[in-house]
Amino acid sequence: MSEPKRVKAGEKVGPGKYVCVDCGKTYEMTDAEQDLRHCPACACEMYDCFPITHIRDDVKTPEDATHPPKRS
């Protein structure tokens, strides 16, 4: 498994799990284009991002996940 992407508070993020690099508190984001805030537990501004992955290969974007393409 590859290393998680590191993101900073204030960035627009998509669905996934965000883990504070200082205290380890985990936050789940379910919507696309949310502002990532400072950790409310310790005020850290850096997170490791574990994006939500999809089993279906035709679901490639957060919009596809919200409105999946029709199967043929």
DSSP file (Angstrom, degrees, kcal/mol; ACC not computed):
  #  RESIDUE AA STRUCTURE BP1 BP2  ACC     N-H-->O    O-->H-N    N-H-->O    O-->H-N    TCO  KAPPA ALPHA  PHI   PSI    X-CA   Y-CA   Z-CA
    1    1 A M              0   0    0      0, 0.0     2,-0.1     0, 0.0     0, 0.0   0.000 360.0 360.0 360.0 138.7    0.0    0.0    0.0
    2    2 A S        -     0   0    0      1,-0.1     0, 0.0     0, 0.0     0, 0.0  -0.324 360.0 -86.5 -79.9 164.2    1.3    3.5   -0.9
    3    3 A E        -     0   0    0      1,-0.1    -1,-0.1    -2,-0.1     3,-0.1  -0.368  50.5-104.1 -66.3 145.6    1.9    6.3    1.6
    4    4 A P        -     0   0    0      0, 0.0     2,-0.3     0, 0.0    46,-0.2  -0.348  36.9-103.8 -68.8 154.0   -1.1    8.5    2.3
    5    5 A K  E     -A   49   0A   0     44,-1.1    44,-3.6    43,-0.0     2,-0.5  -0.588  32.3-131.7 -75.2 138.4   -1.3   11.9    0.7
    6    6 A R  E     -A   48   0A   0     -2,-0.3     2,-0.3    42,-0.2    42,-0.2  -0.824  29.2-177.7 -94.8 128.1   -0.5   14.7    3.2
    7    7 A V  E     -A   47   0A   0     40,-2.6    40,-2.9    -2,-0.5     2,-0.3  -0.890  16.5-134.6-126.0 157.2   -3.0   17.6    3.1
    8    8 A K  E >   -A   46   0A   0     -2,-0.3     3,-1.9    38,-0.2    28,-0.2  -0.835  31.7 -94.2-114.0 146.8   -3.1   20.9    5.0
    9    9 A A  T 3  S+     0   0    0     36,-3.2    28,-0.2    -2,-0.3     3,-0.1  -0.267 111.2  39.9 -54.0 142.1   -6.0   22.6    6.7
   10   10 A G  T 3  S+     0   0    0     26,-4.0    -1,-0.2     1,-0.4     2,-0.1   0.142  87.4 120.0  99.3 -17.8   -7.7   25.1    4.4
   11   11 A E  S <  S-     0   0    0     -3,-1.9    25,-2.5    25,-0.2     2,-0.5  -0.482  71.1-113.6 -77.1 150.8   -7.5   22.9    1.4
   12   12 A K  E     -D   35   0B   0     23,-0.2     2,-0.3    -2,-0.1    23,-0.2  -0.743  45.7-176.4 -80.1 127.0  -10.6   21.8   -0.5
   13   13 A V  E     -D   34   0B   0     21,-3.1    21,-2.4    -2,-0.5    20,-0.2  -0.826  17.2-139.6-126.4 163.9  -10.9   18.0    0.0
   14   14 A G        -     0   0    0     -2,-0.3    18,-0.2    18,-0.2    17,-0.2  -0.361  50.4 -45.6-108.3-170.1  -13.1   15.2   -1.2
   15   15 A P  S    S+     0   0    0      0, 0.0    37,-1.3     0, 0.0     2,-0.3  -0.272  86.4  85.9 -61.3 142.2  -14.6   12.1    0.5
   16   16 A G  E    S-CB  29  51A   0     13,-2.3    13,-3.0    35,-0.3     2,-0.5  -0.948  76.2 -63.7 157.5-174.0  -12.2   10.1    2.6
   17   17 A K  E     -CB  28  50A   0     33,-2.5    33,-3.0    -2,-0.3     2,-0.5  -0.907  39.5-163.1-107.6 132.5  -10.6    9.6    6.0
   18   18 A Y  E     -CB  27  49A   0      9,-3.1     9,-2.7    -2,-0.5     2,-0.5  -0.974   2.1-164.8-120.9 124.3   -8.3   12.3    7.3
   19   19 A V  E     -CB  26  48A   0     29,-2.5    29,-2.7    -2,-0.5     7,-0.2  -0.939  23.3-122.7-115.5 121.7   -6.0   11.5   10.2
   20   20 A C  E  >  - B   0  47A   0      5,-2.6     4,-1.1    -2,-0.5    27,-0.2  -0.384  14.5-144.5 -60.8 132.1   -4.3   14.3   12.2
   21   21 A V  T  4 S+     0   0    0     25,-2.1    -1,-0.1     2,-0.1    26,-0.1   0.715  94.1  43.4 -74.7 -19.4   -0.5   13.9   12.0
   22   22 A D  T  4 S+     0   0    0     24,-0.4    -1,-0.1     3,-0.1    25,-0.1   0.927 130.8  13.7 -89.4 -54.1   -0.1   15.1   15.6
   23   23 A C  T  4 S-     0   0    0      2,-0.1    -2,-0.1     0, 0.0    -1,-0.0   0.608  90.9-126.1-104.0 -12.4   -2.8   13.5   17.7
   24   24 A G     <  +     0   0    0     -4,-1.1    -3,-0.1     1,-0.3     2,-0.1   0.511  50.5 157.3  82.9   4.0   -4.1   10.8   15.4
   25   25 A K        -     0   0    0     -6,-0.1    -5,-2.6     1,-0.1     2,-0.4  -0.422  33.2-139.3 -65.3 138.1   -7.7   11.8   15.6
   26   26 A T  E     -C   19   0A   0     -7,-0.2     2,-0.4    -2,-0.1    -7,-0.2  -0.826  18.1-171.9-106.6 137.5   -9.7   10.6   12.6
   27   27 A Y  E     -C   18   0A   0     -9,-2.7    -9,-3.1    -2,-0.4     2,-0.5  -0.990  12.8-146.4-126.9 136.4  -12.3   12.6   10.6
   28   28 A E  E     -C   17   0A   0     -2,-0.4     2,-0.5   -11,-0.2   -11,-0.2  -0.890   9.8-164.4-102.2 129.1  -14.5   11.2    7.9
   29   29 A M  E     +C   16   0A   0    -13,-3.0   -13,-2.3    -2,-0.5   -15,-0.0  -0.947  12.0 175.0-109.9 132.7  -15.5   13.5    5.0
   30   30 A T        +     0   0    0     -2,-0.5     2,-0.3   -15,-0.2    -1,-0.1   0.613  57.7  65.5-112.3 -16.8  -18.4   12.3    2.9
   31   31 A D  S    S-     0   0    0    -17,-0.2     3,-0.4   -15,-0.1     2,-0.1  -0.754  79.3-114.8-108.5 155.4  -19.0   15.3    0.5
   32   32 A A  S    S+     0   0    0     -2,-0.3   -18,-0.2     1,-0.2    -2,-0.1  -0.484  90.1  24.6 -81.4 156.2  -16.7   16.7   -2.2
   33   33 A E  S    S+     0   0    0    -20,-0.2     2,-0.3     1,-0.2    -1,-0.2   0.873  78.6 153.7  60.0  45.1  -15.2   20.2   -2.0
   34   34 A Q  E     -D   13   0B   0    -21,-2.4   -21,-3.1    -3,-0.4     2,-0.5  -0.789  48.0-115.5 -98.0 147.3  -15.2   20.6    1.7
   35   35 A D  E     -D   12   0B   0     -2,-0.3     2,-0.5   -23,-0.2   -23,-0.2  -0.713  27.4-132.4 -79.7 127.5  -12.7   22.9    3.5
   36   36 A L        -     0   0    0    -25,-2.5   -26,-4.0    -2,-0.5   -25,-0.2  -0.712  26.9-153.5 -81.5 124.2  -10.5   20.9    5.7
   37   37 A R        -     0   0    0     -2,-0.5   -26,-0.0   -28,-0.2   -28,-0.0  -0.520  25.9 -84.1 -97.1 163.1  -10.3   22.6    9.1
   38   38 A H        -     0   0    0     -2,-0.2     7,-0.2     1,-0.1    -1,-0.1  -0.308  62.6 -86.6 -57.6 148.6   -7.6   22.6   11.8
   39   39 A C     >  -     0   0    0      5,-2.8     4,-2.7     1,-0.2    -1,-0.1  -0.428  33.6-150.1 -60.3 122.9   -7.9   19.6   14.1
   40   40 A P  T  4 S+     0   0    0      0, 0.0    -1,-0.2     0, 0.0    -2,-0.1   0.696  93.4  56.1 -70.9 -16.0  -10.3   20.6   16.9
   41   41 A A  T  4 S-     0   0    0      1,-0.1    -2,-0.1     3,-0.1    -3,-0.0   0.865 133.2  -1.3 -82.1 -37.1   -8.5   18.3   19.3
   42   42 A C  T  4 S-     0   0    0     -3,-0.1    -1,-0.1     2,-0.1    -3,-0.1   0.405  88.9-117.3-137.3   1.3   -5.0   19.8   19.0
   43   43 A A     <  +     0   0    0     -4,-2.7    -5,-0.1     1,-0.2     0, 0.0   0.556  59.6 152.9  69.5  10.7   -5.2   22.6   16.5
   44   44 A C        -     0   0    0      1,-0.1    -5,-2.8    -5,-0.1    -1,-0.2  -0.314  35.7-155.9 -63.3 154.2   -2.8   20.9   14.1
   45   45 A E        +     0   0    0     -7,-0.2   -36,-3.2   -36,-0.1     2,-0.4   0.310  62.9  85.2-117.6   9.1   -3.2   21.8   10.4
   46   46 A M  E     +A    8   0A   0    -38,-0.2   -25,-2.1   -40,-0.0   -24,-0.4  -0.927  50.5 177.2-116.5 137.9   -1.7   18.7    8.7
   47   47 A Y  E     -AB   7  20A   0    -40,-2.9   -40,-2.6    -2,-0.4     2,-0.5  -0.949  30.1-127.6-132.4 151.4   -3.6   15.5    7.9
   48   48 A D  E     -AB   6  19A   0    -29,-2.7   -29,-2.5    -2,-0.3     2,-0.5  -0.897  33.5-142.3 -93.3 130.8   -2.8   12.2    6.2
   49   49 A C  E     -AB   5  18A   0    -44,-3.6   -44,-1.1    -2,-0.5   -31,-0.2  -0.826  21.4-176.4-102.7 129.4   -5.5   11.6    3.6
   50   50 A F  E     - B   0  17A   0    -33,-3.0   -33,-2.5    -2,-0.5     3,-0.1  -0.856  25.5-148.0-119.3  91.1   -6.9    8.1    2.9
   51   51 A P  E     - B   0  16A   0      0, 0.0     2,-0.3     0, 0.0   -35,-0.3  -0.175  21.6-102.5 -63.5 152.2   -9.4    8.7    0.0
   52   52 A I        -     0   0    0    -37,-1.3     2,-0.3     1,-0.0   -38,-0.0  -0.571  40.6-154.0 -70.1 132.0  -12.5    6.6   -0.4
   53   53 A T        -     0   0    0     -2,-0.3     2,-0.4    -3,-0.1     7,-0.1  -0.779   1.7-140.8-109.1 157.4  -11.9    4.1   -3.1
   54   54 A H        -     0   0    0     -2,-0.3     5,-0.0     5,-0.2    11,-0.0  -0.906  10.8-148.2-121.2 143.9  -14.6    2.4   -5.2
   55   55 A I  S    S+     0   0    0     -2,-0.4     2,-0.3     3,-0.0    -1,-0.1   0.884  81.2  82.0 -74.8 -40.0  -14.9   -1.1   -6.4
   56   56 A R  S >  S-     0   0    0      1,-0.2     3,-1.1     2,-0.1    -2,-0.1  -0.493  70.8-150.2 -70.8 130.3  -16.7   -0.1   -9.6
   57   57 A D  T 3  S+     0   0    0     -2,-0.3    -1,-0.2     1,-0.2    -2,-0.0   0.632  94.1  63.1 -76.7 -11.6  -14.1    0.9  -12.3
   58   58 A D  T 3  S+     0   0    0      1,-0.1     2,-0.8    11,-0.1    -1,-0.2   0.460  84.5  84.4 -89.9   0.0  -16.7    3.3  -13.9
   59   59 A V    <   +     0   0    0     -3,-1.1    -5,-0.2     1,-0.2    -1,-0.1  -0.883  47.6 145.1-101.4 105.3  -16.8    5.4  -10.7
   60   60 A K        +     0   0    0     -2,-0.8    -1,-0.2     1,-0.1    -2,-0.0   0.593  54.5  42.3-118.0 -17.4  -13.9    7.8  -11.0
   61   61 A T  S  > S-     0   0    0      1,-0.1     4,-1.7     0, 0.0     5,-0.2  -0.857  82.6-109.4-129.3 162.7  -15.0   11.1   -9.4
   62   62 A P  H  > S+     0   0    0      0, 0.0     4,-1.8     0, 0.0     5,-0.1   0.862 121.2  56.1 -57.8 -34.5  -16.9   12.2   -6.3
   63   63 A E  H  > S+     0   0    0      1,-0.2     4,-2.6     2,-0.2    -4,-0.0   0.909 104.8  51.6 -64.6 -41.0  -19.7   13.2   -8.6
   64   64 A D  H  4 S+     0   0    0      1,-0.2    -1,-0.2     2,-0.2    -6,-0.0   0.871 108.3  52.2 -61.5 -36.2  -19.8    9.6  -10.0
   65   65 A A  H  < S+     0   0    0     -4,-1.7    -1,-0.2     1,-0.2    -2,-0.2   0.869 111.8  45.4 -68.5 -35.6  -20.0    8.3   -6.5
   66   66 A T  H  < S+     0   0    0     -4,-1.8    -2,-0.2     1,-0.3    -1,-0.2   0.895 132.5  20.3 -72.6 -40.8  -23.0   10.5   -5.7
   67   67 A H  S  < S-     0   0    0     -4,-2.6    -1,-0.3    -5,-0.1    -2,-0.1  -0.747  89.6-152.6-128.8  81.6  -24.7    9.7   -9.0
   68   68 A P        -     0   0    0      0, 0.0    -3,-0.1     0, 0.0    -9,-0.1  -0.204  25.2-102.8 -59.6 143.6  -23.3    6.4  -10.3
   69   69 A P        -     0   0    0      0, 0.0     2,-0.2     0, 0.0   -11,-0.1  -0.324  43.3 -99.8 -61.3 147.4  -23.3    5.8  -14.0
   70   70 A K        -     0   0    0     -3,-0.1     2,-0.3     1,-0.1    -3,-0.0  -0.471  36.2-122.4 -69.2 138.2  -26.0    3.5  -15.2
   71   71 A R              0   0    0     -2,-0.2    -1,-0.1     1,-0.1     0, 0.0  -0.602 360.0 360.0 -80.6 143.2  -24.8    0.0  -15.8
   72   72 A S              0   0    0     -2,-0.3    -1,-0.1     0, 0.0    -2,-0.0   0.446 360.0 360.0 -97.7 360.0  -25.4   -1.4  -19.4
